Amino acid sequence: MKKVCFLLILIVLSIFVFCLFNTSDEVNVIKSRGFLLVGTTGDYCPMSYFDNKTNSYVGFDIELAKDLANTLGVKVKFVPTTWKTLMKDTNDNKFDIAISGITITDERKQQALMSRGYLDNGKTVLCRKTDVNKYKDIESINRPDVRVIENPGGLNEKFAREHLPKANLIIHSVNYEIPKLIDTGKADVMITEVIEAKYYSGINKNLSAPLTDTPFTKGQIGMLIPKGNKKLLKFTNKFINKEIKSGRIEELKVKYIMLNNKQNNGSQNLR
């Protein structure tokens, strides 16, 4: 009987030790690896964009990702992704987190994990300044003579297809080229996030974002994390809380989003 009890104790201890050292602790894996893999689209000013001159990613979310890596005590490696493949790449574990001005939605939370929000956002309009009085609501845009242009695979395209079925929808694969296409008359309207609309209307005097105070939707931006990585999600949420309380988020907003000083943050190098 004593032998049986001893064997049972050994089995229980073995299981405990196995679980202790073999659980998928994503945070410790990243620390042991020495770098954080960050997926980003690199096409969403001012959150994440690729600067050809420096051959590096720049933006609000890029600095935030570097902060996260520093908190983990590791370096950061950016992994290119697209809006069309973002969810698949996330759940294929091509990176530890994705950060690129990603709006938190119920659909995304069903497919993967999403951090708490750290920036308010919402769908709005980017158009030519000469057309600022034309586009005041969905009805004024949802017309066959209005050319709405969007990048493929993201929430902007989804919004346009759901809410603007009568408009002439143009899909353009390079997101950061779209504002220039509107400026030059190749399209009329881009449905995009308040942050992006404010950015482009701030650096291009020919563009306007007339509805940023009354967006069509309201939401928040967060980080996307592969399904099941709950320890990394917990760590990330604590990190975001700290960045908010310390004033770091406000600091990045002033640097990249509040464009009273018209700083272009390297946007001229995108083309």
C-alpha positions in Angstrom: 0.0 0.0 0.0 2.9 2.3 0.9 4.5 1.6 -2.5 1.3 2.4 -4.3 1.0 5.7 -2.4 4.6 6.5 -3.1 4.1 5.8 -6.8 1.0 8.0 -6.9 2.9 10.8 -5.3 5.7 10.4 -7.8 3.3 10.5 -10.7 1.5 13.6 -9.3 4.9 15.3 -8.8 6.0 14.4 -12.3 2.9 15.8 -13.8 3.3 19.0 -11.8 6.9 19.4 -12.8 6.0 18.7 -16.5 3.3 21.3 -16.4 5.5 23.8 -14.6 8.2 23.7 -17.2 6.3 22.9 -20.3 3.4 25.3 -20.2 3.3 27.7 -23.1 4.5 30.8 -21.3 4.8 33.2 -24.2 6.4 35.9 -22.1 9.3 33.7 -21.0 9.7 32.3 -24.6 10.1 35.9 -25.9 12.6 36.7 -23.1 14.6 33.6 -23.8 14.6 34.2 -27.5 15.9 37.8 -27.0 13.5 39.6 -29.3 9.9 40.4 -29.8 8.3 39.6 -33.2 5.9 42.4 -34.1 3.6 42.2 -37.2 2.8 45.5 -38.8 1.4 46.7 -42.2 3.7 49.8 -42.5 1.1 51.6 -44.6 -1.0 53.5 -42.0 0.2 57.0 -41.2 0.8 58.1 -38.5 0.6 54.7 -36.7 2.9 52.5 -38.7 4.6 53.3 -42.0 7.8 52.4 -43.7 10.4 55.1 -44.3 12.3 54.3 -47.4 15.0 56.8 -46.6 16.0 55.1 -43.3 14.7 51.7 -44.4 12.8 51.3 -41.2 9.3 51.4 -39.7 8.2 54.7 -38.1 5.1 55.9 -36.2 3.1 55.9 -33.0 2.6 52.2 -32.8 6.2 51.5 -33.8 7.5 53.4 -30.8 4.9 51.7 -28.6 6.1 48.3 -29.8 9.7 49.3 -29.0 8.5 50.4 -25.5 6.9 46.9 -25.1 10.1 45.2 -26.1 12.1 47.3 -23.7 9.8 46.4 -20.9 10.4 42.7 -21.8 14.1 43.4 -21.8 14.5 42.3 -25.4 15.0 43.8 -28.9 12.2 44.1 -31.5 12.0 42.6 -35.0 9.2 43.9 -37.3 7.5 41.4 -39.6 5.6 42.7 -42.6 1.9 41.8 -42.9 -1.1 43.2 -44.8 -4.6 44.0 -43.8 -5.9 41.2 -46.0 -3.6 38.6 -44.3 -3.4 40.2 -40.8 -5.6 37.7 -39.0 -4.2 34.6 -40.7 -0.6 35.7 -40.1 -1.5 36.4 -36.4 -3.0 33.0 -35.8 -0.2 31.3 -37.8 2.1 32.7 -35.2 4.2 34.6 -37.7 4.7 37.2 -34.9 4.0 37.6 -31.2 1.8 40.7 -31.5 0.4 42.8 -34.3 0.4 46.6 -34.0 -0.6 48.9 -36.8 -3.5 51.1 -35.8 -5.8 48.0 -35.4 -9.3 48.7 -34.4 -10.8 46.5 -31.6 -13.9 44.6 -32.9 -16.0 41.7 -31.7 -15.2 39.8 -34.9 -11.4 40.1 -34.2 -11.8 39.2 -30.6 -13.6 36.0 -31.7 -10.7 35.0 -33.9 -7.8 36.1 -31.8 -6.9 38.0 -28.7 -7.0 41.8 -28.5 -5.4 44.0 -25.8 -7.3 46.8 -24.0 -7.6 50.0 -26.1 -5.1 52.8 -25.9 -6.4 55.3 -28.5 -10.0 56.4 -29.4 -10.8 56.1 -33.1 -13.7 55.9 -35.6 -14.6 55.8 -39.3 -14.7 59.1 -41.0 -14.2 60.8 -44.4 -11.1 62.1 -46.2 -11.8 64.2 -49.3 -10.6 67.2 -51.2 -11.0 70.5 -49.5 -13.0 71.8 -52.4 -15.6 69.1 -51.7 -15.8 69.7 -48.0 -19.5 70.6 -48.1 -20.5 67.7 -50.3 -19.9 64.8 -47.9 -21.8 65.4 -44.7 -23.3 61.9 -44.1 -23.6 58.4 -45.4 -26.4 59.4 -47.8 -24.3 62.0 -49.5 -21.5 59.5 -50.2 -23.7 56.5 -51.1 -24.2 57.6 -54.7 -23.1 56.1 -58.0 -21.2 59.4 -58.9 -19.0 59.2 -55.8 -15.8 57.3 -56.2 -14.9 55.8 -52.9 -11.3 54.3 -52.7 -10.1 51.8 -50.1 -7.2 49.4 -49.5 -8.1 45.7 -49.7 -8.9 43.4 -46.8 -9.3 45.8 -43.9 -12.3 47.4 -42.0 -12.3 50.4 -44.3 -13.2 48.2 -47.3 -15.7 46.2 -45.2 -17.4 49.5 -44.1 -17.6 50.8 -47.6 -19.2 47.5 -48.9 -21.7 47.4 -46.1 -22.7 51.0 -45.9 -22.0 52.4 -49.4 -23.3 49.8 -51.8 -24.4 52.5 -54.4 -21.0 54.3 -54.5 -18.4 53.5 -57.1 -15.9 51.5 -55.0 -12.3 51.5 -56.1 -9.8 49.1 -54.5 -6.2 50.2 -54.4 -3.6 47.9 -53.0 -1.2 50.6 -51.6 -2.9 52.3 -48.7 -0.5 55.3 -48.3 -1.0 56.2 -52.0 -4.8 56.8 -51.6 -4.7 60.3 -50.2 -2.6 61.5 -53.2 -5.1 59.8 -55.6 -7.9 61.8 -54.0 -5.8 65.0 -54.1 -5.2 64.5 -57.9 -8.8 63.7 -58.7 -8.5 59.9 -59.3 -11.0 59.3 -56.5 -13.3 61.4 -54.3 -13.5 59.9 -50.8 -11.7 57.6 -48.6 -13.4 56.1 -45.6 -10.7 55.8 -43.0 -10.0 56.2 -39.3 -10.1 59.6 -37.6 -6.4 59.4 -36.8 -5.4 58.8 -40.4 -7.8 61.4 -41.8 -6.5 64.0 -39.4 -2.9 63.1 -40.3 -3.3 63.5 -44.1 -5.5 66.6 -43.9 -2.8 68.1 -41.6 0.1 67.5 -44.1 -1.8 68.2 -47.3 -3.5 71.5 -47.7 -5.7 70.2 -50.6 -7.3 67.5 -48.4 -9.9 67.8 -45.6 -11.4 65.6 -42.9 -14.7 67.3 -42.2 -16.4 64.8 -40.0 -13.7 63.9 -37.5 -15.7 65.3 -34.6 -18.8 63.2 -35.6 -17.4 60.0 -37.0 -19.7 57.3 -38.4 -18.4 54.8 -35.8 -16.6 54.9 -32.5 -14.0 52.5 -31.3 -10.5 52.0 -29.9 -7.1 50.9 -31.2 -5.4 47.9 -29.6 -2.8 45.2 -30.2 -3.7 41.8 -31.8 -2.3 38.7 -30.2 -2.5 35.0 -31.4 -5.3 33.0 -29.9 -4.4 31.2 -26.6 -1.5 33.5 -25.7 -3.2 34.7 -22.5 -0.1 35.3 -20.5 1.2 37.7 -23.2 -2.2 39.4 -23.3 -2.1 39.9 -19.5 1.5 41.3 -19.7 0.5 43.6 -22.7 -2.5 45.0 -20.9 -0.4 45.8 -17.8 2.1 47.5 -20.1 -0.6 49.6 -21.8 -2.0 50.6 -18.4 1.5 51.8 -17.4 2.0 53.7 -20.7 -1.3 55.5 -20.2 -0.6 56.4 -16.5 2.9 57.5 -17.2 1.8 59.9 -19.9 3.6 58.1 -22.6 0.5 57.7 -24.8 -0.2 61.4 -24.6 3.4 62.1 -25.5 3.1 59.9 -28.6 -0.2 61.6 -29.5 1.5 65.0 -29.5 4.4 63.7 -31.6 2.4 61.8 -34.2 -1.2 62.8 -34.2 -1.6 66.4 -33.0 -0.6 68.2 -36.2 -0.8 71.8 -35.1 2.9 72.2 -36.0 2.3 70.4 -39.4 5.2 68.0 -38.8 5.2 65.5 -41.6 7.1 62.7 -39.7 8.9 61.5 -42.8 5.8 61.0 -44.9 7.5 62.3 -48.0 9.7 59.2 -48.0 6.8 56.8 -48.5 6.8 57.0 -52.3 
